[in-house]
Amino acid sequence: MFLTDAQLEAYDRDGFLILRDLVSPEEVRLVKQGLARACQVQDDRVIREKSSGSARMVYGMHELDGPTGCEATEGLARSTRLLQAARDVLHDEAYLFHIKANLKEAMTGEIWQWHQDFGYWRTDGLSEPRLVTTMLMLDRATELGGCLYFVPGSHKDGTIEAPFDDKTTSVGIWTLSQEQMTDLVKRRGEPVPVAGEPGTVAMFHPDLVHGSGHNMSTHARWQMYFVYNAVSNVMQPVAKPRPSYKANRKNIPLQIRAKESILEPAE
Ligand SMILES: O=C(O)CCC(=O)C(=O)O
């Protein structure tokens, strides 16, 4: 076990858990270096903002033989801090469903409407929301800079049928309507900002309602999202499977890295 019983209880109650100073500044620096390199790549793994053309999302940083691969990111995904914590929450062995970075450049980084991630992932053939997202702050995340917001306890509503929106931002998502969001906030309370220093981690449930605003600050806000699926949460076949860097169907348990710090070679 990496997480305590009290932390697991908080995760079950709120749908998220914040772990401050989990990743060292030097480790964050290495991951950022790899991400800056990956942003230069011309590939479908790099999705750009419609308005500015700067990188908004980067997939596949754990694929060491892929165009965006980064040893530091792949190594961190297998650290006890991230992988064992994911296993604890999932009560199972875990594997990487995907890793993606979300970037919001200063002044231009765009919003993410209110949504639940499982709204998308169930279309990949997943029947159970037995995944966990482990988000790592690579920059200071602030309210002005478009940090994430969570609606505590909203995962208890299950997966809400929401309309698909591929118009208002650069990436289509099943976005909660104004009526759905108003009703949710009345019952569950106001959204809370997920602000913090680089190295802070937030683990959250696939049915947790979340979103974030435009980056109005003069600083970039980069974040890395490690999404783990429980190995027993087998994906069913679908007519049009997404590429494996978005929806990995190979449920082979991920092994913990021999060295905990990614500053040391793996084996
Ligand atoms: O990075 C953000 O601010 C939001 C990301 C998000 O909600 C998502 O990728 O599903």
PDBQT file of the ligand as one rigid body, heavy atoms in Angstrom, charges set to zero:
ROOT
HETATM    1  O1  LIG A 301      -6.186  20.224 -18.356  1.00  0.00    +0.000 OA
HETATM    2  C1  LIG A 301      -7.279  20.704 -18.051  1.00  0.00    +0.000 C 
HETATM    3  O2  LIG A 301      -7.410  21.821 -17.597  1.00  0.00    +0.000 OA
HETATM    4  C2  LIG A 301      -8.522  19.885 -18.210  1.00  0.00    +0.000 C 
HETATM    5  C3  LIG A 301      -8.273  18.565 -18.838  1.00  0.00    +0.000 C 
HETATM    6  C4  LIG A 301      -9.412  17.666 -18.895  1.00  0.00    +0.000 C 
HETATM    7  O3  LIG A 301     -10.424  17.893 -18.299  1.00  0.00    +0.000 OA
HETATM    8  C5  LIG A 301      -9.308  16.455 -19.667  1.00  0.00    +0.000 C 
HETATM    9  O4  LIG A 301      -8.279  16.232 -20.309  1.00  0.00    +0.000 OA
HETATM   10  O5  LIG A 301     -10.261  15.673 -19.654  1.00  0.00    +0.000 OA
ENDROOT
TORSDOF 0
